[in-house]
Amino acid sequence: MLLQDLWFHQVEGVLIENVVASGGSVVVRARTAADQAACPACGTVSSRVHSRYVRRLADSAVAGRAVVIELQVRRFRCRQRACRQATFAEQVDGLTFRHGRRSTGLQAVLERLAVMPAGRAGVRLAHALALRAHHPRRGRRLSRRLPQGFRRRRRPGLARAA
């Protein structure tokens, strides 16, 4: 129960199966606990499970160790015959987002790092926090997802490096 509160205190509907710490990483194996999910296309609630799969999410580091959440999620069949989406994967509010390979918490941290004025400083800070970050140019992918007011602006007159 302590681990449940520690990792998923802001998330409901996730149960921790076990936690394995080895070398420089921590793997948290968890599963969803909800009986049903709503279709993202039509909003119909379904409990018909189509299949299950394991989703690997990078999460914020703990004690200098990288954290990976192996979350078992389900694909549901939409009950609405007229719906354009026959099956859909369940999402966990506060933990996952569609097509995401990071937890929402880690995504928020990386978005903040992406808008730092000095990109290389952000990469160094990410490494100090044991987060996986890349060259500053790749941070543009993250900053494109931000609202317009938070994006870094280019200074006029600077040529784009090829």
ABEGO torsion letter per residue (X at the ends): XAAAAAAAAABBGBBBABBBBBEABBBBBBBBABABBBBAAAGBBBABBABBBBBBBBBBBBGGBBBBBBBBBBBBBBABAABABABBBBBBBGABBBGBABBAAAAAAAAAAAABABAAAAAAAAAAAGBBBBBAAAAAAAAAABBAAABBBBBBGBBBBX
